[in-house]
Amino acid sequence: MDIQRALRHLRSTRSAAERAFPQATLTALAAAIATGERAHRGEVRLVIERALPLSAAWSGVSNRQRAIALFADYGIWDTEDNCGVLIYVNLADRKVDIVADRGIDRKIEAATWQAVCDTMTQGFAHGDYHGAALAAVEQVNELLRRHFPSSGARPNELPDQPLML
C-alpha cells in the first residue's frame, strides 16, 4: 500500500494527459507507426495511460505488470508472426515499458528496449513529450526493420492510432 502513489494517480487529470499528448502529437505518432510498419513485419501499439485505476495504484501494481496486462487485454500478442510490440506510457508514474511478443523478444534484448524507454523518460522529464515519443517510435521501427524486415505487403493487424486511457 503506497498512499503517495495512490494519491498521485488519483490527482492525475485527463487535461494534463491531453496537454502532454495533444491530438497533433497523437496524429504524428500514428503516422510514424504506420510508416514504420510498412518497412518491417512488427505491429506496434502505443498505449498512454494518465493514471492507473486507483485499486491498482493502491495495491502496488508495477508499471511492468500493467504493461503486460494491457499487452494481453488489447491482443497485442495475437499477431500472425508473433511480432506485436507494446509501448506503454504511465504518465502519473512517469514511467515507460515495452513488452514484445515472443517472436521479437528472442532477438531483441531487454537492455535495448530499456534504452528506448530511457529516450522517452528523459525527454518527458524536459517536457518534450512530442519529440521524445516520436524518437522512441523511430527507434522501435529501426530495431524492427533490422531484425524483422518487411517481406512485402501484409495486413495491418493492430491500430496505429495511440490509445489514450
Secondary structure, DSSP 8 states (H G I E B T S, - for coil): --HHHHHHHHH--HHHHHHHS-HHHHHHHHHHHHHHHTTBS-EEEEEEESS--HHHHHHT--HHHHHHHHHHHTTTT--TTS-EEEEEEETTTTEEEEEE-HHHHTTS-HHHHHHHHHHHHHHHHTT-HHHHHHHHHHHHHHHHHHHSB--S-----S--S-EE-
